[in-house]
Amino acid sequence: MTRREQQVAALVARGMTNRRIAAELVLSPRTVDGHVDHILTKLGFSGRAQIAAWWAAHQAPTP
């Protein structure tokens, strides 16, 4: 996954909409749509909740 896709996945995991992610990362909403689609395809998922669960399970615990 690209660095940008990781950023988008982290924000999806925080419950942000694509429009809010776009504003946060200074991207167009359509670009964020593409990133979310790529993440779903790469991970073989069908929904944003799966991205959020995957992200939570794969983050190193904060000390």
All heavy atoms as TSV, in Angstrom:
chain	resi	resn	atom	element	x	y	z
A	1	MET	N	N	0.853	-1.167	0.000
A	1	MET	CA	C	0.000	0.000	0.000
A	1	MET	C	C	0.904	1.238	0.000
A	1	MET	O	O	1.883	1.286	0.724
A	1	MET	CB	C	-0.896	-0.044	1.238
A	1	MET	CG	C	-2.035	0.898	1.169
A	1	MET	SD	S	-3.228	0.850	2.543
A	1	MET	CE	C	-3.434	-0.866	2.835
A	2	THR	N	N	0.516	2.233	-0.800
A	2	THR	CA	C	1.310	3.455	-0.864
A	2	THR	C	C	1.174	4.254	0.435
A	2	THR	O	O	0.256	4.023	1.231
A	2	THR	CB	C	0.853	4.356	-2.030
A	2	THR	OG1	O	-0.468	4.836	-1.762
A	2	THR	CG2	C	0.894	3.620	-3.364
A	3	ARG	N	N	2.074	5.185	0.618
A	3	ARG	CA	C	2.016	6.035	1.813
A	3	ARG	C	C	0.691	6.791	1.868
A	3	ARG	O	O	0.068	6.901	2.920
A	3	ARG	CB	C	3.178	7.015	1.828
A	3	ARG	CG	C	3.177	7.856	3.090
A	3	ARG	CD	C	4.270	8.876	3.167
A	3	ARG	NE	N	5.525	8.385	2.656
A	3	ARG	CZ	C	6.569	9.155	2.392
A	3	ARG	NH1	N	6.496	10.450	2.608
A	3	ARG	NH2	N	7.680	8.659	1.919
A	4	ARG	N	N	0.249	7.314	0.727
A	4	ARG	CA	C	-1.004	8.060	0.699
A	4	ARG	C	C	-2.184	7.147	1.029
A	4	ARG	O	O	-3.086	7.531	1.772
A	4	ARG	CB	C	-1.201	8.706	-0.680
A	4	ARG	CG	C	-2.465	9.512	-0.784
A	4	ARG	CD	C	-2.504	10.691	0.161
A	4	ARG	NE	N	-1.816	11.812	-0.437
A	4	ARG	CZ	C	-1.583	12.961	0.175
A	4	ARG	NH1	N	-1.982	13.150	1.414
A	4	ARG	NH2	N	-0.953	13.921	-0.417
A	5	GLU	N	N	-2.176	5.929	0.496
A	5	GLU	CA	C	-3.243	4.979	0.816
A	5	GLU	C	C	-3.242	4.654	2.303
A	5	GLU	O	O	-4.297	4.512	2.911
A	5	GLU	CB	C	-3.103	3.713	-0.025
A	5	GLU	CG	C	-3.446	3.928	-1.483
A	5	GLU	CD	C	-3.065	2.788	-2.396
A	5	GLU	OE1	O	-2.345	1.863	-1.952
A	5	GLU	OE2	O	-3.477	2.816	-3.564
A	6	GLN	N	N	-2.078	4.581	2.911
A	6	GLN	CA	C	-1.997	4.350	4.358
A	6	GLN	C	C	-2.605	5.524	5.116
A	6	GLN	O	O	-3.317	5.332	6.100
A	6	GLN	CB	C	-0.548	4.125	4.782
A	6	GLN	CG	C	0.020	2.813	4.299
A	6	GLN	CD	C	1.486	2.661	4.626
A	6	GLN	OE1	O	2.045	3.392	5.438
A	6	GLN	NE2	N	2.127	1.704	3.982
A	7	GLN	N	N	-2.321	6.746	4.649
A	7	GLN	CA	C	-2.910	7.924	5.288
A	7	GLN	C	C	-4.434	7.883	5.180
A	7	GLN	O	O	-5.138	8.166	6.152
A	7	GLN	CB	C	-2.389	9.211	4.633
A	7	GLN	CG	C	-0.942	9.499	4.907
A	7	GLN	CD	C	-0.453	10.690	4.105
A	7	GLN	OE1	O	-0.822	10.865	2.945
A	7	GLN	NE2	N	0.395	11.507	4.725
A	8	VAL	N	N	-4.924	7.554	4.002
A	8	VAL	CA	C	-6.369	7.487	3.784
A	8	VAL	C	C	-6.974	6.384	4.654
A	8	VAL	O	O	-8.007	6.586	5.306
A	8	VAL	CB	C	-6.695	7.275	2.289
A	8	VAL	CG1	C	-8.172	6.976	2.083
A	8	VAL	CG2	C	-6.290	8.504	1.477
A	9	ALA	N	N	-6.319	5.230	4.712
A	9	ALA	CA	C	-6.827	4.123	5.538
A	9	ALA	C	C	-6.911	4.541	7.006
A	9	ALA	O	O	-7.881	4.217	7.698
A	9	ALA	CB	C	-5.945	2.892	5.393
A	10	ALA	N	N	-5.911	5.267	7.481
A	10	ALA	CA	C	-5.919	5.723	8.873
A	10	ALA	C	C	-7.100	6.650	9.137
A	10	ALA	O	O	-7.751	6.570	10.192
A	10	ALA	CB	C	-4.609	6.429	9.210
A	11	LEU	N	N	-7.404	7.511	8.184
A	11	LEU	CA	C	-8.515	8.447	8.361
A	11	LEU	C	C	-9.865	7.738	8.213
A	11	LEU	O	O	-10.827	8.082	8.909
A	11	LEU	CB	C	-8.379	9.612	7.387
A	11	LEU	CG	C	-7.130	10.485	7.633
A	11	LEU	CD1	C	-7.000	11.540	6.554
A	11	LEU	CD2	C	-7.150	11.113	9.017
A	12	VAL	N	N	-9.938	6.748	7.346
A	12	VAL	CA	C	-11.145	5.920	7.256
A	12	VAL	C	C	-11.380	5.245	8.607
A	12	VAL	O	O	-12.502	5.206	9.116
A	12	VAL	CB	C	-11.034	4.865	6.127
A	12	VAL	CG1	C	-12.128	3.810	6.251
A	12	VAL	CG2	C	-11.080	5.527	4.759
A	13	ALA	N	N	-10.294	4.740	9.199
A	13	ALA	CA	C	-10.395	4.063	10.496
A	13	ALA	C	C	-10.875	5.015	11.591
A	13	ALA	O	O	-11.480	4.570	12.572
A	13	ALA	CB	C	-9.052	3.448	10.873
A	14	ARG	N	N	-10.624	6.304	11.421
A	14	ARG	CA	C	-11.098	7.300	12.391
A	14	ARG	C	C	-12.551	7.694	12.135
A	14	ARG	O	O	-13.102	8.540	12.839
A	14	ARG	CB	C	-10.213	8.544	12.344
A	14	ARG	CG	C	-8.840	8.283	12.941
A	14	ARG	CD	C	-7.895	9.461	12.877
A	14	ARG	NE	N	-8.500	10.727	13.230
A	14	ARG	CZ	C	-7.953	11.901	12.915
A	14	ARG	NH1	N	-6.807	11.962	12.258
A	14	ARG	NH2	N	-8.559	13.021	13.261
A	15	GLY	N	N	-13.151	7.099	11.096
A	15	GLY	CA	C	-14.561	7.345	10.823
A	15	GLY	C	C	-14.842	8.525	9.910
A	15	GLY	O	O	-15.995	8.950	9.784
A	16	MET	N	N	-13.818	9.048	9.257
A	16	MET	CA	C	-14.015	10.207	8.389
A	16	MET	C	C	-14.644	9.808	7.059
A	16	MET	O	O	-14.365	8.735	6.527
A	16	MET	CB	C	-12.683	10.900	8.105
A	16	MET	CG	C	-12.078	11.607	9.269
A	16	MET	SD	S	-10.619	12.500	8.701
A	16	MET	CE	C	-10.229	13.433	10.159
A	17	THR	N	N	-15.455	10.705	6.518
A	17	THR	CA	C	-16.014	10.520	5.186
A	17	THR	C	C	-14.954	10.859	4.142
A	17	THR	O	O	-13.941	11.512	4.458
A	17	THR	CB	C	-17.218	11.455	4.959
A	17	THR	OG1	O	-16.741	12.813	4.999
A	17	THR	CG2	C	-18.308	11.235	5.994
A	18	ASN	N	N	-15.188	10.438	2.913
A	18	ASN	CA	C	-14.238	10.768	1.843
A	18	ASN	C	C	-14.101	12.278	1.676
A	18	ASN	O	O	-13.004	12.786	1.448
A	18	ASN	CB	C	-14.658	10.126	0.518
A	18	ASN	CG	C	-14.391	8.642	0.496
A	18	ASN	OD1	O	-13.960	8.051	1.482
A	18	ASN	ND2	N	-14.661	8.025	-0.639
A	19	ARG	N	N	-15.202	12.992	1.809
A	19	ARG	CA	C	-15.154	14.456	1.670
A	19	ARG	C	C	-14.289	15.077	2.772
A	19	ARG	O	O	-13.495	15.973	2.533
A	19	ARG	CB	C	-16.566	15.030	1.708
A	19	ARG	CG	C	-16.626	16.501	1.419
A	19	ARG	CD	C	-18.057	16.994	1.354
A	19	ARG	NE	N	-18.840	16.322	0.337
A	19	ARG	CZ	C	-18.942	16.729	-0.930
A	19	ARG	NH1	N	-18.311	17.813	-1.304
A	19	ARG	NH2	N	-19.681	16.062	-1.787
A	20	ARG	N	N	-14.422	14.585	3.987
A	20	ARG	CA	C	-13.627	15.104	5.117
A	20	ARG	C	C	-12.154	14.726	4.947
A	20	ARG	O	O	-11.273	15.532	5.236
A	20	ARG	CB	C	-14.178	14.543	6.432
A	20	ARG	CG	C	-13.445	15.014	7.648
A	20	ARG	CD	C	-13.629	16.522	7.871
A	20	ARG	NE	N	-12.824	16.947	8.985
A	20	ARG	CZ	C	-11.771	17.762	8.878
A	20	ARG	NH1	N	-11.419	18.260	7.722
A	20	ARG	NH2	N	-11.079	18.091	9.941
A	21	ILE	N	N	-11.895	13.503	4.477
A	21	ILE	CA	C	-10.515	13.082	4.219
A	21	ILE	C	C	-9.892	13.983	3.161
A	21	ILE	O	O	-8.737	14.408	3.289
A	21	ILE	CB	C	-10.465	11.599	3.786
A	21	ILE	CG1	C	-10.881	10.690	4.945
A	21	ILE	CG2	C	-9.078	11.225	3.283
A	21	ILE	CD1	C	-11.121	9.239	4.550
A	22	ALA	N	N	-10.658	14.286	2.120
A	22	ALA	CA	C	-10.169	15.162	1.055
A	22	ALA	C	C	-9.769	16.522	1.613
A	22	ALA	O	O	-8.708	17.063	1.278
A	22	ALA	CB	C	-11.223	15.313	-0.036
A	23	ALA	N	N	-10.601	17.077	2.479
A	23	ALA	CA	C	-10.294	18.379	3.086
A	23	ALA	C	C	-9.049	18.282	3.964
A	23	ALA	O	O	-8.187	19.170	3.942
A	23	ALA	CB	C	-11.486	18.873	3.896
A	24	GLU	N	N	-8.936	17.204	4.723
A	24	GLU	CA	C	-7.800	17.013	5.637
A	24	GLU	C	C	-6.482	16.893	4.873
A	24	GLU	O	O	-5.460	17.441	5.290
A	24	GLU	CB	C	-8.044	15.752	6.463
A	24	GLU	CG	C	-6.974	15.422	7.460
A	24	GLU	CD	C	-7.096	16.208	8.752
A	24	GLU	OE1	O	-8.159	16.796	9.023
A	24	GLU	OE2	O	-6.100	16.223	9.482
A	25	LEU	N	N	-6.504	16.177	3.751
A	25	LEU	CA	C	-5.277	15.919	2.992
A	25	LEU	C	C	-5.097	16.856	1.799
A	25	LEU	O	O	-4.145	16.704	1.028
A	25	LEU	CB	C	-5.259	14.463	2.500
A	25	LEU	CG	C	-5.278	13.391	3.586
A	25	LEU	CD1	C	-5.308	12.004	2.959
A	25	LEU	CD2	C	-4.080	13.531	4.519
A	26	VAL	N	N	-5.989	17.815	1.651
A	26	VAL	CA	C	-5.984	18.774	0.548
A	26	VAL	C	C	-5.954	18.036	-0.799
A	26	VAL	O	O	-5.056	18.206	-1.615
A	26	VAL	CB	C	-4.812	19.789	0.667
A	26	VAL	CG1	C	-4.998	20.924	-0.322
A	26	VAL	CG2	C	-4.676	20.314	2.078
A	27	LEU	N	N	-6.948	17.179	-0.978
A	27	LEU	CA	C	-7.137	16.415	-2.203
A	27	LEU	C	C	-8.566	16.616	-2.669
A	27	LEU	O	O	-9.416	17.075	-1.903
A	27	LEU	CB	C	-6.916	14.918	-1.945
A	27	LEU	CG	C	-5.551	14.469	-1.457
A	27	LEU	CD1	C	-5.598	13.010	-1.042
A	27	LEU	CD2	C	-4.511	14.682	-2.537
A	28	SER	N	N	-8.843	16.223	-3.904
A	28	SER	CA	C	-10.233	16.268	-4.360
A	28	SER	C	C	-10.964	15.043	-3.804
A	28	SER	O	O	-10.336	13.993	-3.591
A	28	SER	CB	C	-10.302	16.274	-5.887
A	28	SER	OG	O	-10.055	14.986	-6.402
A	29	PRO	N	N	-12.256	15.172	-3.562
A	29	PRO	CA	C	-13.020	14.009	-3.092
A	29	PRO	C	C	-12.912	12.827	-4.058
A	29	PRO	O	O	-12.875	11.677	-3.641
A	29	PRO	CB	C	-14.454	14.531	-3.001
A	29	PRO	CG	C	-14.292	15.996	-2.765
A	29	PRO	CD	C	-13.080	16.385	-3.563
A	30	ARG	N	N	-12.838	13.098	-5.352
A	30	ARG	CA	C	-12.724	12.017	-6.346
A	30	ARG	C	C	-11.401	11.278	-6.197
A	30	ARG	O	O	-11.343	10.056	-6.357
A	30	ARG	CB	C	-12.867	12.594	-7.758
A	30	ARG	CG	C	-12.798	11.558	-8.826
A	30	ARG	CD	C	-13.987	10.586	-8.730
A	30	ARG	NE	N	-13.747	9.457	-9.586
A	30	ARG	CZ	C	-13.601	8.202	-9.182
A	30	ARG	NH1	N	-13.699	7.880	-7.921
A	30	ARG	NH2	N	-13.366	7.245	-10.044
A	31	THR	N	N	-10.334	11.989	-5.876
A	31	THR	CA	C	-9.035	11.346	-5.659
A	31	THR	C	C	-9.112	10.428	-4.443
A	31	THR	O	O	-8.608	9.304	-4.470
A	31	THR	CB	C	-7.929	12.407	-5.464
A	31	THR	OG1	O	-7.846	13.186	-6.663
A	31	THR	CG2	C	-6.587	11.771	-5.178
A	32	VAL	N	N	-9.757	10.883	-3.397
A	32	VAL	CA	C	-9.925	10.052	-2.201
A	32	VAL	C	C	-10.771	8.829	-2.523
A	32	VAL	O	O	-10.459	7.717	-2.074
A	32	VAL	CB	C	-10.523	10.863	-1.031
A	32	VAL	CG1	C	-10.814	9.966	0.160
A	32	VAL	CG2	C	-9.577	11.998	-0.635
A	33	ASP	N	N	-11.826	9.010	-3.325
A	33	ASP	CA	C	-12.634	7.869	-3.764
A	33	ASP	C	C	-11.742	6.811	-4.414
A	33	ASP	O	O	-11.872	5.616	-4.139
A	33	ASP	CB	C	-13.696	8.289	-4.782
A	33	ASP	CG	C	-14.801	9.150	-4.212
A	33	ASP	OD1	O	-14.948	9.212	-2.972
A	33	ASP	OD2	O	-15.512	9.785	-5.018
A	34	GLY	N	N	-10.830	7.255	-5.271
A	34	GLY	CA	C	-9.917	6.333	-5.942
A	34	GLY	C	C	-9.003	5.623	-4.969
A	34	GLY	O	O	-8.775	4.413	-5.096
A	35	HIS	N	N	-8.479	6.357	-3.996
A	35	HIS	CA	C	-7.605	5.741	-2.994
A	35	HIS	C	C	-8.370	4.681	-2.191
A	35	HIS	O	O	-7.850	3.589	-1.949
A	35	HIS	CB	C	-7.015	6.791	-2.044
A	35	HIS	CG	C	-5.956	7.634	-2.662
A	35	HIS	ND1	N	-4.892	7.128	-3.357
A	35	HIS	CD2	C	-5.797	8.985	-2.675
A	35	HIS	CE1	C	-4.118	8.114	-3.774
A	35	HIS	NE2	N	-4.648	9.251	-3.370
A	36	VAL	N	N	-9.589	4.999	-1.790
A	36	VAL	CA	C	-10.393	4.035	-1.026
A	36	VAL	C	C	-10.672	2.804	-1.882
A	36	VAL	O	O	-10.534	1.672	-1.406
A	36	VAL	CB	C	-11.699	4.673	-0.505
A	36	VAL	CG1	C	-12.621	3.621	0.099
A	36	VAL	CG2	C	-11.380	5.754	0.528
A	37	ASP	N	N	-10.998	3.009	-3.152
A	37	ASP	CA	C	-11.238	1.873	-4.052
A	37	ASP	C	C	-9.992	1.005	-4.180
A	37	ASP	O	O	-10.077	-0.225	-4.156
A	37	ASP	CB	C	-11.674	2.353	-5.441
A	37	ASP	CG	C	-13.102	2.860	-5.472
A	37	ASP	OD1	O	-13.870	2.555	-4.532
A	37	ASP	OD2	O	-13.448	3.568	-6.431
A	38	HIS	N	N	-8.817	1.636	-4.307
A	38	HIS	CA	C	-7.569	0.880	-4.414
A	38	HIS	C	C	-7.296	0.083	-3.142
A	38	HIS	O	O	-6.861	-1.067	-3.208
A	38	HIS	CB	C	-6.394	1.805	-4.705
A	38	HIS	CG	C	-6.416	2.390	-6.072
A	38	HIS	ND1	N	-5.948	3.644	-6.346
A	38	HIS	CD2	C	-6.862	1.893	-7.248
A	38	HIS	CE1	C	-6.109	3.893	-7.630
A	38	HIS	NE2	N	-6.663	2.847	-8.200
A	39	ILE	N	N	-7.547	0.694	-2.000
A	39	ILE	CA	C	-7.338	0.001	-0.725
A	39	ILE	C	C	-8.260	-1.221	-0.645
A	39	ILE	O	O	-7.814	-2.313	-0.292
A	39	ILE	CB	C	-7.589	0.953	0.467
A	39	ILE	CG1	C	-6.537	2.067	0.496
A	39	ILE	CG2	C	-7.594	0.179	1.785
A	39	ILE	CD1	C	-6.898	3.236	1.405
A	40	LEU	N	N	-9.526	-1.025	-0.970
A	40	LEU	CA	C	-10.485	-2.133	-0.924
A	40	LEU	C	C	-10.049	-3.269	-1.847
A	40	LEU	O	O	-10.084	-4.439	-1.467
A	40	LEU	CB	C	-11.883	-1.644	-1.314
A	40	LEU	CG	C	-12.583	-0.718	-0.312
A	40	LEU	CD1	C	-13.825	-0.087	-0.941
A	40	LEU	CD2	C	-12.939	-1.464	0.958
A	41	THR	N	N	-9.603	-2.915	-3.046
A	41	THR	CA	C	-9.167	-3.924	-4.018
A	41	THR	C	C	-7.912	-4.645	-3.539
A	41	THR	O	O	-7.854	-5.878	-3.580
A	41	THR	CB	C	-8.915	-3.262	-5.386
A	41	THR	OG1	O	-10.139	-2.672	-5.844
A	41	THR	CG2	C	-8.429	-4.281	-6.408
A	42	LYS	N	N	-6.918	-3.888	-3.088
A	42	LYS	CA	C	-5.657	-4.487	-2.651
A	42	LYS	C	C	-5.854	-5.448	-1.481
A	42	LYS	O	O	-5.178	-6.466	-1.389
A	42	LYS	CB	C	-4.653	-3.406	-2.257
A	42	LYS	CG	C	-4.051	-2.693	-3.435
A	42	LYS	CD	C	-3.052	-1.638	-2.987
A	42	LYS	CE	C	-2.463	-0.930	-4.194
A	42	LYS	NZ	N	-1.463	0.078	-3.815
A	43	LEU	N	N	-6.765	-5.112	-0.585
A	43	LEU	CA	C	-6.973	-5.939	0.600
A	43	LEU	C	C	-8.088	-6.971	0.406
A	43	LEU	O	O	-8.309	-7.806	1.287
A	43	LEU	CB	C	-7.287	-5.047	1.808
A	43	LEU	CG	C	-6.164	-4.086	2.209
A	43	LEU	CD1	C	-6.617	-3.191	3.358
A	43	LEU	CD2	C	-4.906	-4.837	2.586
A	44	GLY	N	N	-8.781	-6.904	-0.722
A	44	GLY	CA	C	-9.856	-7.855	-0.987
A	44	GLY	C	C	-11.084	-7.622	-0.123
A	44	GLY	O	O	-11.809	-8.559	0.206
A	45	PHE	N	N	-11.315	-6.367	0.236
A	45	PHE	CA	C	-12.430	-6.015	1.103
A	45	PHE	C	C	-13.574	-5.444	0.294
A	45	PHE	O	O	-13.403	-5.014	-0.848
A	45	PHE	CB	C	-11.998	-4.980	2.152
A	45	PHE	CG	C	-10.997	-5.471	3.157
A	45	PHE	CD1	C	-10.198	-4.571	3.848
A	45	PHE	CD2	C	-10.826	-6.815	3.422
A	45	PHE	CE1	C	-9.277	-4.995	4.794
A	45	PHE	CE2	C	-9.906	-7.260	4.368
A	45	PHE	CZ	C	-9.129	-6.339	5.044
A	46	SER	N	N	-14.751	-5.382	0.933
A	46	SER	CA	C	-15.918	-4.834	0.257
A	46	SER	C	C	-16.483	-3.598	0.955
A	46	SER	O	O	-17.425	-2.996	0.452
A	46	SER	CB	C	-17.016	-5.894	0.150
A	46	SER	OG	O	-17.393	-6.332	1.437
A	47	GLY	N	N	-15.923	-3.213	2.098
A	47	GLY	CA	C	-16.467	-2.062	2.810
A	47	GLY	C	C	-15.464	-1.340	3.678
A	47	GLY	O	O	-14.420	-1.884	4.044
A	48	ARG	N	N	-15.816	-0.123	4.005
A	48	ARG	CA	C	-14.947	0.739	4.808
A	48	ARG	C	C	-14.723	0.192	6.221
A	48	ARG	O	O	-13.651	0.384	6.792
A	48	ARG	CB	C	-15.561	2.141	4.896
A	48	ARG	CG	C	-15.655	2.831	3.565
A	48	ARG	CD	C	-16.497	4.089	3.661
A	48	ARG	NE	N	-15.855	5.120	4.424
A	48	ARG	CZ	C	-15.038	6.046	3.907
A	48	ARG	NH1	N	-14.798	6.064	2.622
A	48	ARG	NH2	N	-14.480	6.951	4.682
A	49	ALA	N	N	-15.725	-0.463	6.770
A	49	ALA	CA	C	-15.576	-1.022	8.120
A	49	ALA	C	C	-14.450	-2.052	8.148
A	49	ALA	O	O	-13.723	-2.162	9.144
A	49	ALA	CB	C	-16.876	-1.641	8.595
A	50	GLN	N	N	-14.293	-2.794	7.053
A	50	GLN	CA	C	-13.207	-3.770	6.983
A	50	GLN	C	C	-11.856	-3.075	6.953
A	50	GLN	O	O	-10.897	-3.564	7.542
A	50	GLN	CB	C	-13.374	-4.657	5.738
A	50	GLN	CG	C	-14.556	-5.598	5.831
A	50	GLN	CD	C	-14.776	-6.324	4.530
A	50	GLN	OE1	O	-15.034	-5.718	3.497
A	50	GLN	NE2	N	-14.652	-7.648	4.578
A	51	ILE	N	N	-11.768	-1.931	6.274
A	51	ILE	CA	C	-10.524	-1.153	6.270
A	51	ILE	C	C	-10.210	-0.715	7.692
A	51	ILE	O	O	-9.068	-0.835	8.160
A	51	ILE	CB	C	-10.622	0.079	5.350
A	51	ILE	CG1	C	-10.778	-0.345	3.888
A	51	ILE	CG2	C	-9.393	0.976	5.522
A	51	ILE	CD1	C	-11.060	0.809	2.933
A	52	ALA	N	N	-11.205	-0.201	8.396
A	52	ALA	CA	C	-10.997	0.282	9.766
A	52	ALA	C	C	-10.536	-0.851	10.681
A	52	ALA	O	O	-9.601	-0.672	11.476
A	52	ALA	CB	C	-12.283	0.909	10.298
A	53	ALA	N	N	-11.162	-2.007	10.563
A	53	ALA	CA	C	-10.771	-3.149	11.405
A	53	ALA	C	C	-9.360	-3.612	11.061
A	53	ALA	O	O	-8.564	-3.913	11.958
A	53	ALA	CB	C	-11.766	-4.297	11.224
A	54	TRP	N	N	-9.041	-3.663	9.779
A	54	TRP	CA	C	-7.698	-4.074	9.345
A	54	TRP	C	C	-6.658	-3.089	9.878
A	54	TRP	O	O	-5.622	-3.489	10.400
A	54	TRP	CB	C	-7.638	-4.147	7.814
A	54	TRP	CG	C	-6.277	-4.456	7.299
A	54	TRP	CD1	C	-5.730	-5.690	7.129
A	54	TRP	CD2	C	-5.273	-3.514	6.908
A	54	TRP	NE1	N	-4.449	-5.565	6.656
A	54	TRP	CE2	C	-4.144	-4.241	6.516
A	54	TRP	CE3	C	-5.229	-2.119	6.852
A	54	TRP	CZ2	C	-2.974	-3.628	6.063
A	54	TRP	CZ3	C	-4.072	-1.500	6.410
A	54	TRP	CH2	C	-2.973	-2.248	6.027
A	55	TRP	N	N	-6.957	-1.791	9.761
A	55	TRP	CA	C	-6.012	-0.758	10.198
A	55	TRP	C	C	-5.753	-0.896	11.707
A	55	TRP	O	O	-4.615	-0.860	12.149
A	55	TRP	CB	C	-6.543	0.623	9.877
A	55	TRP	CG	C	-5.564	1.704	10.218
A	55	TRP	CD1	C	-5.602	2.528	11.293
A	55	TRP	CD2	C	-4.394	2.061	9.486
A	55	TRP	NE1	N	-4.525	3.375	11.279
A	55	TRP	CE2	C	-3.763	3.107	10.174
A	55	TRP	CE3	C	-3.816	1.595	8.309
A	55	TRP	CZ2	C	-2.582	3.702	9.729
A	55	TRP	CZ3	C	-2.645	2.180	7.872
A	55	TRP	CH2	C	-2.037	3.211	8.584
A	56	ALA	N	N	-6.808	-1.068	12.466
A	56	ALA	CA	C	-6.672	-1.199	13.922
A	56	ALA	C	C	-5.852	-2.421	14.294
A	56	ALA	O	O	-5.043	-2.380	15.221
A	56	ALA	CB	C	-8.050	-1.264	14.568
A	57	ALA	N	N	-6.025	-3.516	13.571
A	57	ALA	CA	C	-5.318	-4.758	13.879
A	57	ALA	C	C	-3.849	-4.724	13.474
A	57	ALA	O	O	-3.044	-5.467	14.019
A	57	ALA	CB	C	-6.002	-5.930	13.171
A	58	HIS	N	N	-3.488	-3.840	12.556
A	58	HIS	CA	C	-2.128	-3.830	12.023
A	58	HIS	C	C	-1.282	-2.656	12.494
A	58	HIS	O	O	-0.173	-2.464	11.985
A	58	HIS	CB	C	-2.158	-3.885	10.499
A	58	HIS	CG	C	-2.578	-5.225	9.993
A	58	HIS	ND1	N	-3.894	-5.588	9.856
A	58	HIS	CD2	C	-1.852	-6.300	9.641
A	58	HIS	CE1	C	-3.957	-6.816	9.425
A	58	HIS	NE2	N	-2.734	-7.286	9.283
A	59	GLN	N	N	-1.761	-1.902	13.437
A	59	GLN	CA	C	-0.971	-0.797	13.970
A	59	GLN	C	C	-0.193	-1.241	15.196
A	59	GLN	O	O	-0.713	-1.978	16.029
A	59	GLN	CB	C	-1.877	0.385	14.327
A	59	GLN	CG	C	-2.537	0.986	13.127
A	59	GLN	CD	C	-1.539	1.306	12.022
A	59	GLN	OE1	O	-0.648	2.108	12.195
A	59	GLN	NE2	N	-1.695	0.649	10.894
A	60	ALA	N	N	1.030	-0.802	15.270
A	60	ALA	CA	C	1.845	-1.117	16.445
A	60	ALA	C	C	1.247	-0.399	17.658
A	60	ALA	O	O	0.804	0.734	17.554
A	60	ALA	CB	C	3.274	-0.675	16.226
A	61	PRO	N	N	1.222	-1.062	18.806
A	61	PRO	CA	C	0.689	-0.404	20.004
A	61	PRO	C	C	1.542	0.818	20.358
A	61	PRO	O	O	2.754	0.803	20.198
A	61	PRO	CB	C	0.790	-1.453	21.083
A	61	PRO	CG	C	1.402	-2.662	20.473
A	61	PRO	CD	C	1.668	-2.394	19.026
A	62	THR	N	N	0.877	1.859	20.801
A	62	THR	CA	C	1.571	3.080	21.205
A	62	THR	C	C	2.066	2.918	22.635
A	62	THR	O	O	1.297	2.560	23.518
A	62	THR	CB	C	0.618	4.281	21.119
A	62	THR	OG1	O	-0.062	4.249	19.867
A	62	THR	CG2	C	1.378	5.573	21.234
A	63	PRO	N	N	3.365	3.186	22.866
A	63	PRO	CA	C	3.895	3.020	24.232
A	63	PRO	C	C	3.330	3.994	25.218
A	63	PRO	O	O	2.858	5.008	24.968
A	63	PRO	CB	C	5.399	3.234	24.072
A	63	PRO	CG	C	5.628	3.778	22.714
A	63	PRO	CD	C	4.353	3.627	21.923
